[in-house]
Amino acid sequence: MKFSELKSAGHWPTLVTSFLYFDYSFMVWTLLGVLANQIAAPDSLNLTPQQRFFMVSVPILSGGFIRLLLGLLVDRIGAKTTGILAQLVVIVGLTVAWLVGLKNYEATLLMGVVLGVAGASFAVALPLAGRWYPPHMQGLVMGLAGAGNIGVVIDALLAPRLATAYGWPAVFGLAIIPAVVVLATFCVVAKEPPVKITPKKIGDYFRLFAEKDVHWFCFFYTVTFGGFVGLAYSLGMYFKDRFGLTNSQAGDLVALCTAIGALGRPLGGGISDRIGGIKSLHIYYSVACVALIAGGLVENLAFNVAAFFIACGAFGMGNGSVFQLLPQRFGRELGLMTGLVGCGGGLGGFLLANMMGQSRQHTGSYLTGLLVFASLCIFALVGLNLVKKRWRTTWGAVAQARI
């Protein structure tokens, strides 16, 4: 498949604006994570390690559950309208945080819930782009739209420096400027896919969740997306605590590690289009597991950066693989499934960030938290081996792409 097909097979301006929308949303979603060192500092809110990691995990968890709501809205009022409403909520939240401020720990948690709306944009961007394209291009298209994860790289590079220069509350105000630009572009350029979708109800989530394949997809994405976003939120605090780096130095390393994960998403989707998502996921889970264990065990900065660079890359490519498989199995229920699977991903990110905080608080080390999440990679490998034969001989046998 050639990239030129993106122009002829679907609507590439919508694909581009879906990427921009998700890129900005992901950037805002991770704000508390990249600002955590400054917010939690003794001269600011003076938070404990457990409070810091719980604070940054709240947007991940709330974003996961809000995706369920946005998934319903996408099928009822359209992805474009849903995206506009979600962006307006985020802009209001940023404005309040900028003008009123986050004066205590509880206020940061409330802001985390609001930022979860930005994280839920995943349930908007992917159906908006994916429904324009045929099955054999889903891995690449979903990967390109989902590569908006690169927003965390921009965030990690700029936010700590802006916070040092102007104070961390001002960063929320500065984030409003690109929010308005992206919203205006989205309103003008994006077009609703010409696909007839029957509006879903809340009960449809429960009906769909009764299917065991839904459980597997949610779990696989819990590990891949949860691993990526959990590291994106946590590595800034991890690098500063473990190696005594400055906020800007830690942010630079977060940007380096997460860039490969964001860029790896379309690559992982494209590879899965060629060799199949199941085979790809076997590779990515194995690599991520080894990298997490190595990073936790070795007390060396360069080695840790390399280990988490590899882990983020594997998780990012795994995200592309999961979403190469998902449209083949649940094409007509993609809005609902994006919400459900995205909720699983949010839960995974919440677990990883929280486990690292709990591990640091109670053992003085991050090793236990990393080992627990690495074990989830092993469980995912076991799960793939349990389902691969059934998938390939049932819905995979009639899929229009390799699985």
KABELSUL-V597713 format. One record per run of one state. SS is the DSSP state (@ for helix, = for strand, . for the rest). FROM is the first residue (numbers start at 1). TO is the last residue. If there is no record, write none. Layout:
ss=<SS/SS>
from=<FROM/FROM>
to=<TO/TO>
//
This chain:
ss=<./@/./@/./@/./@/./@/./@/./@/./@/./@/./@/./@/./@/./@/./@/./@/./@/.>
from=<1/5/10/12/30/31/40/49/78/79/100/105/120/122/131/135/167/168/190/202/210/212/244/247/276/277/298/301/364/367/394/395/399>
to=<4/9/11/29/30/39/48/77/78/99/104/119/121/130/134/166/167/189/201/209/211/243/246/275/276/297/300/363/366/393/394/398/403>
//
